């Protein structure tokens, strides 16, 4: 982790500064850095106790009339994932519309809103409606607003950042899978973006699972895997040893409580191994699942940001990656709020998305003939 600079306020992009000042944020010491836990034991105890969670989309109107009829336009960006809502302000949604938005995110994985007038305080309030706001123990945050993390590559700038030195967020990943209750809905609002580049990819965990044959699904349903934290800590049991991450066990396939659909819950960056398997066996299975998730272009969406855009996605059913093709030559700045969800679970009675929607056909699973060119 780079050594934090005490104050970057002089480098704030104009649009970002204007948004923060308008919201009454004290920029005297921007950003605010929380004290990092000094040991693995302390870090693991940050959110060890189970928290109650209300799944807002579970009882929402399936037709989402209050939300969708109020919009000027609803644009589905691809067949399996990604929807843009035009003409609504997130800061003005009613509770009914918020519930329907939660269901829409659960179904479409990621939903976008451009031209938002959202303050960091309003962003945090919306996140708190969807679940307990995650207060990151190490991430830079907006002063006075624990839970509103700052996403600003300038804070991680090294001596040489460019084409051959991409940030780790350019790798496919899911946020905070080591948590006891990993995030459900995450909301990133970008107030400053590069003129070219800086897009973000998302991929659908529902559709990644649907890519698997029924026989293969049956093999992995109910399995558990070990997930690691991005940050590493000193181990009190081995004070002279290497720094180690937090590890947590979750289902390899999880059921979404609002849709009842099964989703692949793996990511190459933070999923370490499958419980009960030999290392070589685990690696073969995980590498295949990673490849299906990352390489299936038809289950992905690439989004081009504009200033003042919000993206709300469900971490339980997706992986994402930020594209660092602008190489740090232009600023990119935003704020992120993640809402913690339920303890991950697998319901054997749940169905895949395609099964639930009646989209699977018997011929989809017939062996393919090899074509030799």
C-alpha positions in Angstrom: 0.0 0.0 0.0 1.4 3.4 -0.9 2.3 5.8 1.9 -0.5 8.3 2.2 0.2 11.9 1.7 -1.3 14.1 4.4 -3.2 16.4 2.1 -3.9 16.1 -1.6 -6.5 18.9 -1.6 -4.4 21.1 -3.9 -4.6 18.4 -6.6 -8.3 18.0 -6.5 -9.9 18.3 -9.9 -12.1 21.4 -10.2 -15.4 19.4 -10.6 -14.6 17.3 -7.6 -13.6 20.2 -5.4 -16.8 22.1 -6.4 -19.0 19.1 -5.5 -17.3 18.6 -2.1 -17.4 22.3 -1.2 -21.0 22.6 -2.3 -21.7 19.7 0.1 -20.0 21.5 3.0 -17.1 19.0 3.2 -14.1 20.3 5.2 -11.2 20.0 2.9 -8.6 21.1 5.4 -7.3 17.5 5.6 -8.4 15.8 2.4 -8.5 12.8 2.3 -9.0 11.4 5.8 -7.0 8.2 6.4 -8.3 5.8 9.1 -5.8 4.1 11.4 -5.0 0.7 9.8 -5.4 -2.3 12.2 -1.9 -3.3 13.4 -2.5 -7.0 13.4 -4.4 -9.8 11.7 -6.4 -10.4 14.9 -7.6 -6.8 15.1 -8.4 -6.7 11.4 -10.4 -9.9 11.5 -12.5 -8.6 14.4 -13.6 -5.4 12.6 -17.0 -6.9 11.6 -16.9 -10.4 13.2 -20.4 -10.3 14.7 -23.3 -11.1 12.4 -25.4 -8.1 11.5 -29.1 -8.1 10.6 -29.8 -7.4 7.0 -33.1 -6.3 5.2 -33.1 -7.3 1.6 -34.9 -4.3 0.1 -35.6 -5.8 -3.3 -37.2 -8.9 -1.9 -40.7 -7.5 -1.6 -40.5 -4.9 -4.3 -43.1 -4.7 -7.1 -41.8 -7.1 -9.8 -42.8 -4.7 -12.5 -41.1 -1.8 -10.8 -43.7 0.6 -12.0 -42.9 3.4 -9.5 -39.3 3.5 -10.7 -39.5 2.7 -14.4 -42.6 4.8 -15.2 -40.9 7.9 -13.6 -37.9 7.6 -15.8 -37.6 9.3 -19.2 -35.9 6.3 -20.7 -34.8 2.8 -19.7 -31.9 1.5 -21.7 -30.7 -2.1 -21.5 -27.0 -2.1 -22.4 -26.7 -5.8 -23.2 -28.9 -8.9 -23.1 -27.6 -10.2 -19.8 -26.3 -7.3 -17.8 -26.4 -3.5 -17.4 -29.2 -1.0 -17.5 -29.2 2.8 -17.7 -32.0 4.9 -16.2 -32.5 8.3 -17.8 -34.2 11.3 -16.1 -34.2 10.4 -12.4 -32.2 11.8 -9.5 -31.0 9.2 -7.0 -31.2 11.9 -4.3 -35.0 12.2 -4.8 -36.1 8.6 -5.0 -39.0 7.5 -2.7 -38.6 4.4 -0.5 -40.8 2.4 -3.0 -38.5 3.5 -5.9 -35.4 2.5 -3.8 -36.9 -1.0 -3.2 -37.6 -1.4 -6.9 -34.1 -0.1 -7.8 -32.7 -2.8 -5.4 -34.6 -5.4 -7.3 -33.6 -4.1 -10.7 -29.9 -4.2 -9.6 -30.4 -7.8 -8.4 -31.8 -8.7 -11.8 -29.6 -6.6 -14.1 -26.4 -6.7 -11.9 -25.4 -3.0 -12.6 -27.6 0.1 -13.1 -26.3 3.5 -14.2 -27.6 7.0 -13.7 -25.9 10.0 -15.5 -26.0 13.7 -14.6 -26.6 13.2 -10.8 -26.5 16.1 -8.3 -25.7 13.7 -5.5 -23.7 14.9 -2.5 -21.5 12.4 -0.5 -23.9 12.7 2.4 -26.8 11.7 0.2 -24.8 8.9 -1.3 -24.1 7.5 2.2 -27.8 7.8 3.1 -28.8 5.8 0.1 -26.3 3.2 0.9 -27.6 3.0 4.5 -31.1 2.3 3.1 -29.7 -0.8 1.3 -27.7 -2.1 4.2 -25.2 -1.3 6.9 -22.6 1.0 5.3 -19.2 -0.6 5.2 -16.5 1.5 6.9 -13.3 0.4 5.3 -10.4 0.0 7.9 -7.8 1.2 5.5 -9.3 3.1 2.5 -9.1 6.9 2.3 -12.4 8.6 3.0 -14.3 11.9 2.8 -13.6 13.8 6.0 -16.4 13.4 8.6 -18.1 10.7 6.5 -17.0 7.2 7.5 -18.2 4.8 4.9 -17.7 7.2 2.0 -14.5 6.0 0.4 -12.5 8.1 -2.1 -11.6 6.4 -5.4 -8.8 8.6 -6.7 -5.8 7.1 -8.5 -3.7 10.1 -7.5 -3.6 8.7 -3.9 -1.9 5.6 -5.2 0.4 7.4 -7.6 3.9 5.9 -7.6 7.1 7.4 -9.2 6.2 5.9 -12.5 2.6 5.1 -13.5 1.9 4.4 -17.1 1.2 1.8 -19.7 3.3 -0.9 -18.0 2.2 -0.1 -14.5 -1.6 -0.6 -14.2 -3.3 -0.5 -10.9 -4.6 -3.7 -9.3 -8.2 -2.7 -9.8 -7.6 -3.4 -13.5 -7.8 -7.1 -12.6 -11.2 -8.7 -12.5 -12.3 -8.9 -8.9 -15.2 -8.7 -6.4 -15.0 -6.3 -3.4 -14.4 -7.5 0.1 -15.2 -11.2 -0.4 -13.3 -12.0 2.8 -16.0 -10.2 4.9 -18.4 -12.3 7.0 -21.1 -10.4 5.2 -19.6 -9.1 1.9 -21.2 -6.0 0.2 -24.4 -6.3 -1.7 -25.1 -3.0 -3.5 -22.0 -0.8 -4.1 -22.5 2.7 -5.4 -19.6 4.5 -7.2 -20.2 8.1 -8.2 -17.6 9.6 -10.5 -17.5 13.4 -10.5 -14.4 13.6 -12.6 -13.4 11.3 -15.5 -10.7 11.3 -18.2 -11.7 12.7 -21.6 -10.8 9.3 -23.2 -10.7 6.0 -21.4 -11.2 5.0 -17.8 -14.1 2.7 -18.6 -15.3 -0.1 -16.2 -16.2 -3.7 -17.0 -18.8 -5.8 -15.2 -19.6 -9.5 -15.7 -22.7 -11.4 -14.6 -22.3 -14.2 -12.0 -25.7 -15.5 -12.9 -24.8 -15.9 -16.6 -21.3 -17.3 -15.7 -23.1 -20.1 -13.8 -25.6 -20.6 -16.6 -22.6 -21.2 -19.0 -21.9 -24.4 -17.1 -23.5 -27.7 -18.0 -26.1 -29.1 -15.6 -23.7 -31.9 -14.7 -20.9 -29.5 -13.8 -23.3 -27.3 -11.8 -24.3 -30.3 -9.8 -20.7 -31.0 -8.9 -20.0 -27.5 -7.6 -23.4 -26.7 -6.0 -22.9 -26.7 -2.2 -19.1 -26.5 -2.3 -17.3 -23.9 -0.2 -14.2 -21.9 -1.0 -11.7 -19.7 0.9 -11.6 -16.0 0.1 -8.8 -13.6 1.1 -8.6 -9.9 1.9 -6.7 -7.5 -0.4 -4.7 -6.1 2.5 -2.2 -8.1 4.6 -1.4 -7.8 8.3 1.1 -8.9 10.9 0.2 -12.3 12.4 0.5 -12.2 16.3 1.2 -15.9 16.3 4.2 -15.4 14.1 5.4 -11.9 14.7 8.6 -12.3 12.7 6.9 -14.1 9.8 5.4 -12.6 6.6 2.3 -10.4 6.5 -0.8 -12.4 5.9 -4.4 -11.7 4.7 -7.7 -12.4 6.4 -9.3 -15.6 5.1 -13.0 -16.5 5.2 -15.1 -19.5 3.9 -18.1 -18.9 1.7 -20.2 -20.9 -0.8 -18.7 -21.3 -4.2 -22.2 -20.8 -5.7 -24.6 -18.5 -3.7 -28.3 -17.8 -3.9 -29.4 -14.2 -4.2 -32.2 -13.5 -1.7 -34.2 -11.2 -3.9 -34.3 -13.1 -7.1 -33.7 -16.6 -5.8 -31.2 -17.2 -8.6 -27.9 -19.0 -8.3 -24.7 -17.1 -9.1 -21.1 -18.1 -9.4 -19.3 -16.5 -6.4 -15.6 -16.6 -7.4 -13.0 -14.1 -8.6 -9.4 -14.8 -9.6 -7.9 -12.1 -7.4 -9.4 -13.2 -4.0 -10.7 -16.8 -4.2 -7.9 -19.0 -3.0 -9.0 -22.6 -2.9 -11.9 -25.0 -2.7 -12.5 -26.5 0.8 -11.8 -30.3 0.9 -10.0 -30.5 -2.4 -6.3 -31.2 -3.1 -4.5 -28.1 -4.3 -4.1 -29.4 -7.8 -7.8 -30.3 -8.0 -8.9 -27.0 -6.6 -6.7 -25.1 -9.1 -8.1 -26.9 -12.1 -11.7 -26.2 -11.2 -11.1 -22.6 -10.1 -9.1 -21.8 -13.2 -11.9 -23.1 -15.4 -14.5 -21.1 -13.5 -12.3 -17.9 -13.6 -11.9 -18.3 -17.4 -15.7 -18.8 -18.0 -16.4 -15.7 -15.9 -13.7 -13.5 -17.5 -13.6 -14.6 -21.1 -17.3 -14.9 -22.0 -17.9 -11.5 -23.7 -21.6 -12.0 -24.0 -22.1 -11.8 -20.2 -20.1 -8.6 -19.8 -20.8 -4.9 -20.2 -18.2 -2.1 -20.7 -19.4 1.3 -19.5 -18.1 4.7 -20.6 -18.4 7.2 -17.8 -19.4 10.8 -18.1 -18.9 13.4 -15.3 -21.6 13.1 -12.5 -22.5 9.5 -13.2 -23.4 6.9 -10.6 -23.1 3.1 -11.1 -24.8 0.8 -8.6 -24.0 -2.9 -8.8 -24.5 -6.0 -6.8 -21.2 -7.5 -5.6 -22.9 -10.8 -4.8 -23.5 -11.6 -8.5 -20.6 -9.9 -10.4 -17.0 -9.3 -11.0 -15.7 -5.9 -12.2 -12.5 -4.3 -13.5 -11.4 -0.7 -14.0 -9.6 0.1 -17.2 -6.4 2.2 -16.7 -5.9 3.0 -20.3 -5.6 6.8 -19.6 -2.3 6.0 -17.8 -2.8 8.7 -15.1 -2.4 11.6 -17.6 -5.9 12.9 -16.7 -7.6 13.0 -13.3 -10.3 10.5 -12.3 -12.1 11.0 -8.9 -15.1 9.6 -7.3 -16.7 8.5 -4.0 -17.9 4.9 -3.2 -20.4 3.6 -0.7 -20.8 -0.2 -0.1 -23.7 -1.7 1.7 -23.1 -4.9 3.6 -25.5 -7.7 2.7 -26.4 -11.1 4.2 -24.0 -13.9 5.2 -23.6 -15.7 1.8 -25.7 -18.9 1.5 -26.6 -21.6 -1.0 -30.2 -22.8 -1.3 -30.3 -26.2 -3.0 -33.9 -25.5 -4.1 -32.9 -22.3 -5.9 -32.6 -22.2 -9.7 -30.3 -20.6 -12.2 -31.4 -17.4 -13.9 -32.2 -19.2 -17.2 -34.0 -22.0 -15.5 -36.2 -19.5 -13.5 -37.0 -17.5 -16.6 -37.7 -20.6 -18.8 -34.8 -19.7 -21.2 -33.0 -23.1 -21.2 -33.7 -25.5 -24.0 -32.7 -29.2 -24.1 -30.7 -28.7 -27.3 -28.5 -26.1 -25.4 -26.8 -29.0 -23.7 -26.2 -31.4 -26.6 -22.6 -32.1 -27.4 -21.2 -29.7 -30.0 -19.8 -31.1 -33.2 -16.2 -30.2 -33.8 -15.7 -28.1 -36.9 -12.3 -28.4 -38.6 -11.4 -25.5 -40.9 
